[in-house]
Every structure is written in structure tokens, then in C-alpha cells.
Amino acid sequence: MTETSIAARDSLTSSDTRRRVWAIVGASSGNLVEWFDFYVYSFCSLYFAHIFFPAGNTTTQLLQTAGVFAAGFLMRPIGGWLFGRIADRHGRKKSMLISVCMMCFGSLVIACLPGYATIGTWAPALLLLARLFQGLSVGGEYGTSATYMSEVAVEGRKGFYASFQYVTLIGGQLLALLVVVVLQQILSSEALHAWGWRIPFALGAVLAIVALWLRRQLDETSQKETRTLKEAGSFKGLWRNRKAFLMVLGFTAGGSLTFYTFTTYMQKYLVNTAGMSANTASILMTAALFVFMLIQPIIGALSDRIGRRTSMLIFGGLATVCTVPILSALQSVTSPVAAFVLVMCALLIVSFYTSISGILKAEMFPAQVRALGVGLSYAVANALFGGSAEYVALSLKSVGFESAFFWYVTLMGALAFLVSLMLHAKGKGLRL
């Protein structure tokens, strides 16, 4: 090979690498925006609840309950199905563009929406509609972005590239928290309750526009021949891969439950059970989530060497063995440093699932139903087990059986381990 041809090859390789990295950035940017907007609602609801849901109004209180249910649970599986079908039949890029547009619309509506005092019951009704759009969008984002990132990643480094899905998911949560903390320092409590809470939603809409611009530059990864297949994005095509679908449901149930237990619920657990102050718990969990975010690419790269199956077996096995000891130790922990170490041990275990969950699921389905298979199975398992983690934990605590929740998480970790045993050596799932 001549020096000229070698230089041309190296140039092509470098160019291809830059294109793939740019594609990962574009795909994951939308994921960050989606989760930023999702968590902003949770963090800011304290400041705007009185504007849309005045005390004593039964109708609006019911609307509030319905909105939380619909956005948090019902719309995710619908979004997983809808956007999975769009991605498999019309392309991953189009699905991701529509998804981020819907999230932008939902955030913009909330940022500009008049309160109950101005437009009456239209205020909570429109808030509900905006949350439905956001829930639909979040439900569809995971499957499509996971599929896209798995298809664009370099062979042999797919675990590393795909891990950035959870980097941006956790990053969205941390960014939302950071924006709220900054506003708390800049604005008075009165200003935050009056109008300051609208700023994060407006920022979310602006970030969505940036993500939309980035995604418009992306290349499509699916083939036209695949998209035009009769079973593309259909339940019939998914039925042909039902064993893979059930396997994904199994280890996603355990993974999502464990993830939500040691992230979103853990702050409340440290306060309500361990007796830690709210401020200390907030600082501790912010630091833990930041480290958790940083280690995703490391564990993802490790999976490229040891295999997805081994990573999942490590997660399932350690979750089964260590959940009860970690949660029991946290019950009586007094030192914030000791609590941080225990939480990080748990999050390190969870990382063996989160860093590769997207790529592992995508590798288990053929291209014509890949986005649908990943998105729907994730959304269903996440809604049933992940989203309900906090409710189950607090319900068991209220009746004096808090330790039963520890064993519930352990049991689901064991399920993830058993399902992972069925994976091929390289981590790809069995199919019928």
C-alpha cells in the first residue's frame, strides 16, 4: 500500500469517526433535553401547584391526579409503541425529530400558560395536555435513541458509545436540579412562586430547539428496504420476536426498579428512614449522581471487553446479593461519608445495567422491529416497576414492613440474573 493510499485510508477513518461521534452527540442531546424537561416539572411543581390547582377545587384536584397518572404511566407505553412504529417504518431520524418537537411544545405551553385565576379550569386542563405530550415524548425517546445509537456506534465500541444515553439521562436530571438551585439563589421565594418557575420550562424549550437543529444534521441509519417490509414496526413482526421481548421485559423490570430505588427514591429514604437532614441528603445524592454519570462510559467500555451477558450477570448477581445489606446498612447510617460510599456501591452495581441497557436491547431485535421492540418493552417494564418503586417502598414503610421492599428489589434483581443466563455469550438475545 502506497503512502498516499494509507493517508487516504486514515483520513477516511478519522472522518468516519468524527461523523459517528457527532451522531452520538446529536442523538444524546435530545435525550438530555427530554429528561431535563421531565425532571423540571417534578422540581418546580412546588412553586406552581397553587397557580393551576387552587385548594378546595375538587375538579382541578382530580385533573392533577389524572395528569400525574397519564403522563407518568399511561403515556409512556403508548409513546414507546407510537415512536417505535414511526422509527421502524419511517426512519429513526424522523422519530427523534418528532419526539423532541413534542417535548419542546409541552415545555413552551407550560412556560406561557396562564393560571386558574385567569382562564379557570382551562389552566389545569391545558397543563394536563402539555404533560400528556411530554409523557408521550419521553416514552418514545428511549427506544428510538437507543436504536439509533446502537446502529451508528463503531463495532467493538458499541458499549462505550451507547453508555452516553444514560450519561445524558442522568445529566438531564442534574441540569434540572442545578437550574432550580441557581434560581433559588437569585430569586426570592415570592418571585419563584409568582413567575420564576416558568424560566426552567422556557429554557427547556430553547434547549429542545438546539437539539432539533443537531438532530436535523444526522444521517438515517435504517435501510429503505427494511422500512418497507410488511412487518416493519408491527405487532406481527414483534410477535415473531416475542421471546426477545419477554426477556427485555424481565431484565428491564429488575434494572428499572433498582435504578429508581437508588436514584430518585434514595433521597427520601435517607431523610425518612436514616434521619438525615434534607439538605445533607440533597448534596449527597447530587454528588453521587454526578459520579454515577461519569462512570457510565467506563462500564460501557468494559462491556465491550467482557461482553453484555457478563455485564448483566454481574448486575443481576450483585443486585441479588447486595441490595438487602446496603439498604439495611443505610437505615442506621450516621455519617454522610459512609452513606455516600454505600450509595455509590449500589450505583456502581446499577451501572452494569444502565451503561449497556440500550445497546443490549437493540441487539436483541431485527432492524424492522428494533425501535418498537426496545421502546415498548422498556416503557411497559419501566412504568410497572420503575415508576412504582417509590410508591411501593413508602406504602410498605407506612404499614411497618419496610424491609419487605428490600426483598422485593432483591427478587427482581434475581429475575434479571436468571433472564441474563439466557443471553448468548456476546450478549445478544435468543430469538424464536
Secondary structure, DSSP 8 states (H G I E B T S, - for coil): --HHHHHHHHHHHHHHHHHHHHHHHHHHHHHHHHHHHHHHHHHHHHHHHHHHS-TT-HHHHHHHHHHHHIIIIIHHHHHHHHHHHHHHHH-HHHHHHHHHHHHHHHHHHHHH---HHHHTTHHHHHHHHHHHHHHHHHHHHHHHHHHHHHHHS-TT-HHHHHTHHHHHHHHHHHHHHHHHHHHHHHS-HHHIIIIITHHHHHHHHHHHHHHHHHHHT----S-HHHHTSTTTTSHHHHHTTHHHHHHHHHHHHHHHHHHHHHTTTHHHHHHHTT---HHHHHHHHHHHHHHHHHHHHHHHHHHHHH-HHHHHHHHHHHHHHHHHHHHHHHHT---HHHHHHHHHHHHHHHHHHHTTHHHHHHTTS-GGGHHHHHHHHHHHHIIIIITTHHHHHHHHHHTT-HHHHHHHHHHHHHHHHHHHTTS-TTS-----
